[in-house]
Amino acid sequence: MGKKIIFAVINLGFFLYLYSDTELNAWEAVSCALMLYFFLEFIDNLGNKIVIMDLAILLGIFTCLVMPIPFYHTFTKDNYLARLWVKYMPIPSETYYSYVLPALMMMAIGLRIPFKKLKVNPNPTIYLENVKVYLKNKPNLGLTLIAIGVGSGLLDFLSPDNLKQVFYLSEHLTYVGVFYVLYSPSSYKKFIVPGVVVLMVTQSLVTGMFGEFVYMMACSLILILLGTKASFRLKLTVIAVGIFTIILLQSVKMDYRARNWTQGAGADPAYFAYLITDRITNLDNLVNTNNLFFTSVRMNQGWLVALTMKRVPSHLPFAYGETIVNSVEGAILPRFIWEDKPNAGGRHNLLRFWGYTIYGVSMNIGPLGEAYGNFDVTGGIIFMFFYGLFFNYMFSRILKYSEKRATIVLWLPFLFFYSVQMETDLLTTMGALVKGLIFIWFVFKFFKIALKIDL
């Protein structure tokens, strides 16, 4: 409690400074203060708690509350780049923040309300201790999972369309297998773990898609640091390096994709290394106006939410739960039962709430935009509480189940790395969790029946 009071005092001073000595309004100053508070709390809890759901809060505040601020004060309609790319915020700051800030706080409350019957162990390191005991006599189990994952990745291009999702999920057994190796007595872990990281980086270079790698690594780091007793300074350093790495990736991603996709060059590690080296050795290239603008655009989920608020209900009516129901049904029902099921990725939501779609780029109004588009401001705020409560319940239920099946903890990054994102639609976040749980059940059953092995 003492640390929380200290954090609160620091944030109060930070808020007063921003509100009195900068051009930020009260909503924007509060958003920055909340970011600092949850960031300090996250670092303090890292290693002591399984803070995957806290990561969702932190990312939501950053992408939807903090990153819109530069577009209200620097990259406005008067800015050439913002006007050229139409990326300035389309509604007033007060209108935007009066919805998004309370909606995110209600989501945070939903994510943090404890369930009495699903009480989480106050010493979460016991989960990993149970895993180590369980894997004590199974040093090669992780290698088996990794082999299946790598094999699925290599054979993915041969799979029929109706099995693409199965092969995609099977590829992720590589990452799950790493945790089995990490917490087993395997003598090869010092080679296997770095090898899989290299494999993940290589895959990102081939596809030009780095988002999944970043989110998976972030969720994995939470598990890896659990119980390590790392100092606040060390954790802050690790997070700072991670943030700098993400900024680097964002700054080179467009140039790399242009060569990788447009010119059909394929994976080019040498060119990627050149871009990274160029940004590090010439920091002006990293922080120049162009790079700052495009990096900020990619991190500003608020623009998509704000455009939804501008288009609904002035151009298109509220959905009144239509897309929510479709997302829940789509998460549960397979495509062979519901042939017209909307595809994940957000394009159907852009058409429903904007009246058009944008091709050539990936855009998604996210849960905040979808909540507003269905239920208006007050209803959207209330919905975000239950959205957070749903994932809180599922997370708590899985942790409770780990008392019976210790290794289920090692599947948490696989299950929740989509859930912590604010730029994916409900169909994606809920569907990924439901499909992940079904897939895990199938894998456990397969190993039990076919291989006579308990995962």
N, C-alpha and C positions, 0 to 999 in steps of 0.2 A: 504494500500500500504506500510505503514511503516513496518509492521510485515514481509511482503514478502521480503523487502530489508534486514531486519535483518536475516531472514532465508537464503537468498542468500549468505550473507557475511559469515555466519556460515558454510554453505556448501562449499563455496570456500576454506575456511581455512581447512575444513575436507578433501577436495579433495587434496589440496597441501600436507597435512601431509601424506595421504595414498600413493600418487604417489612418494613422495621424501623419505619417511622413511620406507616403507614396500616393499614387493616383488610384490605387485600388479601392473599390467600394467595400461596404461591410461584408457582403456575400463572398466576394473574392478573397478578402483578408481572412475570413473565417475558414475558407477552403484551404488556404495555405497553412494556417495554424493547425487544422485537422490533419493535413498531410504530415506535418512535422511530428505531431503527437503520435499518430499511428505508426510512423516510421520508427521513432524511438522505442515505442512499445514492441514493435515487431522484432527489432534487433535484440532488445532485452529478453524477449521470450524465445528467440531462436536458440535451439539447443536444449531448451528446458521444456518446451511444449511442441506438439505437432501442429504447426501454425499454417497449415495449408489454407484453411478458410480465412485466416487473417491476411494471407497474401491476396485473396480475392478482394477484401476490403481495401487494401493498400493500392492495388492496381486500379480499382474503380475510382478511388479518390484522385489518383494521379491522372488517369486518362480522361476522366469526365469532369473533374473540378479544377485541377491545376492547369492542365494543358490548354483549355480554352482561353485562359487569361491572356497569353500572348496575342491571341486573335481578337481580343477586345481592346488591346492597347498598342500593339505593334503591327501585326499583320491584319490591319483593318481594311475596309473597302478602299481607303486612300492609298494602300500599299500596292505597288505595281504587280508583284507576284500573286498576292492574295486575290486581286481583281482579275488577273489573267486566268488563274486556275479556279476562280470562284470558290475560295476556301475561307473567306471571312465569315464570321458568325452572323447568321441571317436574322436573329432576333435579339432584342435588348438583353443586357447582362442580368438585370433584375428579373426579367421574365424567365430566363433560362435557369438561373440559380435557385429561384424560389420553388422550382420543381425538383431539379436534380439533386441539390444538397440534402433536403429532407428525405428524398427517396433513397439515396445511398445510405443515410444514417439509419433508416428503417431496415434496409437490407442488413446492415451491420448488426443491428439489434437481433434480427431474426437468426443471423449466423452465430450469435453468441449466447442466446438463451439456453440454459442448461436443462436437460431432460432428466427428471429424477430417476426414472426407471432405466435410463441409459447413461448413468453417471460414469464419466471418463476417469480413469485412474489418475490421481493427482501427481503420480510419478510415472510419466509416460515412457521413461526409459525401460520400464519393466517389460514393455511390449517387445523391444529388441532383445532383451535378455532371454525372453521366452523363445524367440526365433533362434537365437544361438544354440540354446539347449536342444531345440527340435532338429536343427540341422547338424548337430554334432557328429552324427554318424552318416550324414548324407552329403559328402563333399562334392559329388559330381552332379547333383540335381540341377544346379544353376547352369552347368555346361550343357545339359540336355535341353533346357529351355532356350538357351542362346542358339544352339544348333538349329532348333525348330524355327526360331525367329529369323535367323540368317537365311535358312533354306526357303522360307516363305517369301522373303524379300527378293531372292534370286528368281523365284518362280512366279512372282506376281504378274509379270507381263504375259504369262501363258494362261492365267486364270480367266474363266468366262466372266462376263459382266455381273451375273447374279452371285458370284462368289468373291468379287473384288473386296467387299467389306470384310469378309472372313480372313482373306489373306492380309489385308491392312491391319486388322487386329492381331493376327498371328505374328506379324513383323515386330510388334511391340513386346513380344515375349523375350526378345533380345535384351531390352532394357530391364524387364522384370528379372530375368535370369542373372543380371549383374548384381542385383541386391541379394539373391540367393548365394551367389559366389562370395560377395562381400562379407556376409555374416555366417559363412560356413568355414570349416577349418581347411578349405582348399589351399594347397601350397602354390597354386598358380594365379591367385587373385591379383598379384602385383603386375601381372602381364595381361590378364583378361580385362580388368576394369579399364585401364588406359586404351586397350585395343578396341573396346566397344565405343568409347568416347570418340576415337579416331573414325570409327565406322559411322557414327552419327554425323560428325563433321563432314565426312566424305559424301554422305547422302544429301546433306544440305547443299553442298557445292554442286552436286549433280542436278538437283531440282531447282536450285536458286531460292528455296523456301527455308527460312531460318526460324520462323516463329515457333514451330513445334519443338525444335531443338532447344530454344531459349526457355519455353514454358516447362518442358520436361526436366531440364537441368535445374530450374528454380525449385520445382516441386521435389526433385531428388535431393537437392542440397538440404532441404528442411529435414529429410529423413537421415541423411548422412551425418549432419551435425548434432542430431539428437543424442544427448547424454555426453557430449564431448567436453563440457565444462570450459568452452572457449570464452575468453575475456570479451567484454563489450568492445574494446578497441579492435581486437582481431576480427570479430564479426562485422564491425563497421568497415574495416578494411576489405574484407571479402565482398561485402555488398557494394562498396564503392567501385571495386574492380569489376564486378558484374555489371553495374550501371554503365561504367565507361565502355565496357565491351559491347553492350546493347547499343549505345550511341554510335560506336564505331560501325557496327553491323548495319544500323539504319542509314548511316551516311554513305556506305558503299553499296548498299543493296540495289539501288536503282541502276547504278553504272554496271554492276556485275550482271544483273538480269538482262540489261540491254545487250550485252555480249553473249550471255548464256542462251537467251530466248530468241531475241530478234535476229541476231546474226547466226544462230544455230551452231555456236562454238562448242556447246556442251560444257562439261565441268572443266574449269581451267584454274587449278590451284595457284599457278604462278601469277596469273592476272589478279586473282583474289588477294594473294600476298602482297602484290604491288600496290593495290588500292589501300589495304590496311597500313602498309608501311608509309605510303604517301600521306595518309591522314595523321599518323602518329608523328612523323618527322616534320610535317608542315601543319601545325595546329591551326593556322589561318584557313587551311582548306576544310578543316573540321567545323570551324565556328564562323565561316563566312556566311553572308546573308542567305545565299541560295541554299546551302546545306542546312542551315538552321531552319529555314522555312520548310523544306521538304521533310526533314526529320520531325519537326513539330507537327506537320500535317499527318504523318503516319502515326503519331502518338496521340492525336487529338480526336478521341472518340466522341467528344462533345459536339463536334460539327454535325455529325450524322443524327444525333439526338435532336439538336436544335433545328435542323432542316425538317425533321419529322414534326416537330412542334409548330413549325411555320406552315407546313402543308396540311396539317390536320388541326381543326376541322374546316379551315378556310377553303381548301380545294377538294378534300376527300373526307368522308364521315369517319367517326370513330368506329372501331371494329366490334366493340362491346363483347370481347372475349372470343371472337371468331378465330383469330390466329393462335390464341392460347390453347383453345380446344383442339385445333388441328395439330399443334405442336405436341400436346400430351398424347393424342391418338397416334401421331406419327412416331413418337418415341416408343410406343408399345407395340403397334401393329407392323409386321414385316410388309415389304413391298408386294410380295406375291399375294397377300390378302387385300391390300389397298393399293391397286396399281397406279392410281393418280395421286399418291401421297406426294406432298411437296418435297423438293430436294433441300437438304441442309445447305447452308451457305449464305442465306439472306436475300437472294434475288427476288423470291416471292414476296418478301416483306417490303422491299423497295417498290415493287409494282403496286402493292396494296396501299402503302402509306405515302408514297411520293407520286405515283401515277406513271412512273417510268423506271427503267433500269439503266445502269451504266455498264457498258461492256469494256473488257480489256483490263479492268482492275477489280479487286475483291473488296466489296463494301458490305457492311452489315450494321443495321441500326442498333443491334444489341438488345439485351433485356430491358434497359431503361427506355429506349425508343419504342420497343414493342409494348411495354407497360403503358406508356403515355398514349400511344396510338389506339389502344384498346379502351382505356378507362379514364382518360383525361388526367388532370394534375392530381386531384385528391385520390381518385381511384388508383392511379399509377403508383403513388406513394404507398398506399395500403398494400397493393399487389407486391411491391418489392420487399415488404416485410415477409410475406408468405414465401416469396421466392428464396430469400435467405434461409427461412425456417425449413424449407424442404431439403436444401443441401446440408443444413446443420443436422437435421434428423438422419439423413442417409449416412453422413459421416460418422455420427455418434453410434448409429446402429452397426456399422461395419467395425468400428473400434470395439464395441461390446462383443461382437461375434468373434473377434480375435482372441477372446479369452478361451474359446473352444478350439479355434483354428489359428494358431499363432502367426503363421506365415501370411495371412491375409493382409497384414500391415504392409508387407513389401509390395503390395499391389496398389497402394494408395496413390502414388504419382500417376500410374497408368489410368486409374479410375477418375481422378479429379483434375488432371491438367487442363481439360477443356472447361471445367466448372469455374476455374479462377479467372477466366477471361471475360472481359466486358464487351468485346467486339464481335461476339458470336451470338446467334439468335437462340431462342428457347429450344427450338427443334434440335439444334446442335448440342447445347449444354445438357439438356435432359436426355436426348437420344444417346449421346456418348456414354452417359452414366448407365442407362438401362442396358444398352448393348454390351457395355463393358462387364456388367454384372452377369448377364446371360453367358457371355463368352468365358468368364472365369469359371462359372459353374460347369460349363462344358469341358473346359481344360482339366479341371479337377477330376471330373468323372472319367475322362479319357485316360488320364494317368492311372487312376485307381483300377479301372477295368482292364485296359489294354496292357499297361506296363506294371501293374501291381505295385504302384508307388503312390504314397500319400504326399501330395504337394503341401 
